[in-house]
Amino acid sequence: MMESNRPAGGSLEKSTPELTVSMPAFNRAEYIRAAIESALRQEGVNLELIVVDDASDDDTYEVATSIGDPRVRVLRNAERR
């Protein structure tokens, strides 16, 4: 089962993203914020970022969900895949 930080039916933004970026992560709490912020700094494109935490043992999921940007969707695997 996968957990998500976005409520069911929650919208991304008023417009549909032109690009979806997938960012897999496992035990990268130290680096995930910088990686997410780097992706969000891209100019000239309306993007959606999907971070997939592969059942990390550290705070990767908590750090990723703390970003608070509506373009970021964080999913969490219950077990490593």
ABEGO torsion letter per residue (X at the ends): XBBBABBBGBBABABBBABBBBBBBBGAAAAAAAAAAAAAABBGBBBBBBBBBBGBABAAAAAAAAAGBAABBBBBBABBX
